[in-house]
Amino acid sequence: MTTSVFTVSIDDRYFEDYEVGAVFEFGPIEVSEAEIVSFAKRFDPQTMHIDPVKAARGRYSGLIASGWHTMGLMMRLFVDNYLSAVATLAAPGVDDVRWLQVVRPGDQLRLRVSILEARPSRSKPDRGLVVSRLEAVNQDNAIVSSLKAINLFLKRRQ
């Protein structure tokens, strides 16, 4: 797999710049214990996410990040590096959300984005739809979570 590089900056990126088959990597972003606990206390208050002592005695033998926290970290890298600052319109949805391996404090995650499909809109000629596979990859090159994102982008040319 060859990693691609966008030929234009995020401030000048349009539908035409998202080419099927391109693969990008962004990151890393570190997962801290404090962030795991803070996120989980607010959004996913299960023992394995909020209590290091009880989590050590549990199924995962230690504290792990909520899958939703991992998705949030992926989204941060996606917005900062992949989505256009000038042409992103909306995301009608995501498919195939998967949590494949646990994420622990100290893990370093990278985001791998593979463009699966890019097609002009049939009903609105000023935009196109891009389908991308997002994978969070840890420091051991293991895929820890994935999803398929569907995004709409304005076209540069109409």
N, C-alpha and C positions, 0 to 999 in steps of 0.2 A: 504494500500500500504506500503510495506516494502522497505526502502531505502537500496540499495546494496552498497558494497564497493569492489573496484578492489583488487584482491589478489596480484597483481604485480604493480610496479611503472610505471609511464608514460614512463620511459626510458627503460622499458623491456616489453611493452605491444604489443601483436600481435593479429591477427585475432581471434585466439582461446580463447582469454580473453574476448571477447564480446559475452555474453551469452543472448540468447533470454529470455525476461521476466525480465531481470535486470533493475532496476530503480535507477538512481543516482541523487543527488542534489549537486549543487555547488553554491558558492557565500556566502554572498550577494555582490552586486555591487551597489553603490549609484549613483543616477542620479542627477546631479547638474544643476542648472539653467544656469551657464556659459557654460557647455558642450552642453546643449540643444541648446542654441543660437549659439554657435560656429559651431556645426555640421550643423545646419539648414542654417546658412548664407552661408556656403560653398556648401551644397548639396541639400537642400530642403527649399528654402527661402520663405516659406509661413508665413503670419502674425501670425498665431497661434503658430508658432515655434520660431519666432525671435523678436517679439515685445510684451513684457509683458503688456503694457498699452492697446494696441488694442486688445490683446488676452483676457484681462479681460472683455472686452465688447462683445466678440464674443461668438460663439456657445458653447465653452467649459469652459467659465467663468474663463479663465486663460491660462497661457502658458502650452503647452504640447510638449512632445518629438515627433520628426518625427518617424514614424514606422521604417524607415531605420536605424535611430540611435539605436532604441531598438534592431533591428536585429544585429547591430554591437556589442552592449553590450553582447548579447547572444553569438555571435561568439567568443568574447574575452574569456568568461567563458568556452566555448566548446573547444577552442584550449588549454587553460591553464590547463584544468583538464581532458578532455575526450579523445581527439585525441592522438594517440601514437606519441612519439617523435622519434621513430625508424622505425615504420611500416606504417605510414599514406602515401598513394600514391596520391590519388586524390579524388575529389568529382565530380562525373558526373552530379550532379544536386541536386536541392531541389524541393519539391512539397508542395502544400497546405499551402502557406504562409498566415497567418491570423493575423490581428491586432484586438484584441477582446475588449480591454479597453484602455483608454488613460493612458499615463505615464506622471507623473508630477515631477517637481523639488522636491527633497527630497525622492522620492520613493526608496525603497530598493528592488532590483530584485535578485531573485535566478533563476538558470537554472535547470530545471528538464529534465533529458534525460531518455527515455524509449527505450530499444532495442526491436524493432518489428520483425526484421528478420536478420539472419546471415547465409549466404550460401556460400560455396566454388564457385569460378569462374568455369564455365564450359569450358572456353577456355584457361585460364591461371592458371595452378595448383599451382603456388606460392602465390596465393592471394585469398581473399574472399571479399564479399560485405556485408556491414552492413547497415541496414535501421533503423534509430532512429527517434523517435518523440521528438522534443525539445519544451519545454514550458517555457516561462518567467513568473515567479510567483512573485507577489508583496508582500509587507509586510502584506497585508490583506488576503493572500493566494488565491487571484484572478489570474487567468491566463490572462495575458495581451497580449501575442502574442504566436504564435506557428508556427512550420513548420515541415516537414518531410525531414530529411537529408539522403543522400545516399553517403556512403564513402567506399573506397577501402583500404584494409589493407593487408600487407604482412603476410603470414603464418610463424609461428615459425618453423613448421615441414612441409615437403613436401613429 
